[in-house]
Amino acid sequence: MRERYERLELALLDRVSTGIEKIVRRKDGSEERTIEYPDRLAVALLKMHRAATANAGSTPPAADVEEVRERLLKKFERLQKRLGKEDPERG
């Protein structure tokens, strides 16, 4: 699902940056090619990007950091015990 959203985002970014070619047919039968840039889409993508970058720069709460630190320390202790049991020279 995430891959589909990424492809959609790339397609929309391409559309915003390169524009969409439109063929305008006149009453006399002649044609003119113009490129339209979807402003609403560009603004929507900018808003989404701003929200995503604002969230990415935030730091996790101290309680979450402390919890992760405690789990890592416990994991290191278990590894040290396991290595100590396997290696008779340690201890």
Secondary structure per residue as TSV (DSSP state, phi and psi in degrees):
chain	resnum	aa	ss	phi	psi
A	1	M	-	360.0	-42.4
A	2	R	H	-62.2	-38.1
A	3	E	H	-63.5	-37.6
A	4	R	H	-64.6	-41.5
A	5	Y	H	-64.3	-38.3
A	6	E	H	-65.2	-41.2
A	7	R	H	-65.0	-40.5
A	8	L	H	-62.8	-43.5
A	9	E	H	-61.3	-43.0
A	10	L	H	-63.3	-40.7
A	11	A	H	-63.8	-42.0
A	12	L	H	-67.9	-39.7
A	13	L	H	-63.0	-39.5
A	14	D	H	-62.7	-43.1
A	15	R	H	-63.2	-39.0
A	16	V	H	-69.9	-40.4
A	17	S	H	-81.2	-37.1
A	18	T	H	-99.4	-15.9
A	19	G	-	84.6	175.8
A	20	I	E	-119.6	124.2
A	21	E	E	-76.9	129.0
A	22	K	E	-119.8	140.7
A	23	I	E	-105.0	121.5
A	24	V	E	-103.2	119.6
A	25	R	E	-100.4	126.4
A	26	R	-	-90.1	167.2
A	27	K	T	-63.1	-30.3
A	28	D	T	-79.9	-0.2
A	29	G	S	97.0	-10.6
A	30	S	-	-76.6	158.2
A	31	E	E	-123.0	147.8
A	32	E	E	-133.6	135.6
A	33	R	E	-101.3	130.9
A	34	T	E	-130.0	161.2
A	35	I	E	-116.6	125.4
A	36	E	E	-107.2	139.1
A	37	Y	-	-110.7	118.2
A	38	P	-	-73.2	96.9
A	39	D	H	-63.2	-40.8
A	40	R	H	-61.4	-40.1
A	41	L	H	-66.6	-41.5
A	42	A	H	-62.3	-43.5
A	43	V	H	-65.3	-41.8
A	44	A	H	-61.8	-43.2
A	45	L	H	-65.9	-38.3
A	46	L	H	-63.5	-41.0
A	47	K	H	-63.4	-42.8
A	48	M	H	-64.5	-40.1
A	49	H	H	-65.3	-41.7
A	50	R	H	-61.0	-44.5
A	51	A	H	-64.8	-40.6
A	52	A	H	-67.0	-41.3
A	53	T	H	-73.3	-30.6
A	54	A	H	-66.3	-40.4
A	55	N	H	-71.6	-33.2
A	56	A	H	-69.2	-29.2
A	57	G	T	-84.8	-7.4
A	58	S	-	-77.9	148.8
A	59	T	-	-94.6	147.7
A	60	P	-	-69.1	156.2
A	61	P	-	-60.2	150.3
A	62	A	H	-59.1	-34.9
A	63	A	H	-62.9	-40.1
A	64	D	H	-65.5	-41.5
A	65	V	H	-63.5	-43.0
A	66	E	H	-64.6	-39.5
A	67	E	H	-63.2	-44.0
A	68	V	H	-63.9	-41.8
A	69	R	H	-59.7	-44.6
A	70	E	H	-63.3	-42.5
A	71	R	H	-63.6	-40.1
A	72	L	H	-64.8	-42.0
A	73	L	H	-62.3	-41.5
A	74	K	H	-63.4	-40.4
A	75	K	H	-64.6	-41.1
A	76	F	H	-63.7	-39.5
A	77	E	H	-62.8	-43.8
A	78	R	H	-62.3	-41.4
A	79	L	H	-64.2	-40.5
A	80	Q	H	-63.5	-41.6
A	81	K	H	-63.5	-43.9
A	82	R	H	-63.9	-43.7
A	83	L	H	-65.5	-36.1
A	84	G	H	-65.1	-35.7
A	85	K	H	-73.6	-35.4
A	86	E	H	-77.4	-31.0
A	87	D	-	-107.9	106.3
A	88	P	T	-67.2	-18.6
A	89	E	T	-77.6	-18.6
A	90	R	-	-84.3	158.7
A	91	G	-	137.7	360.0
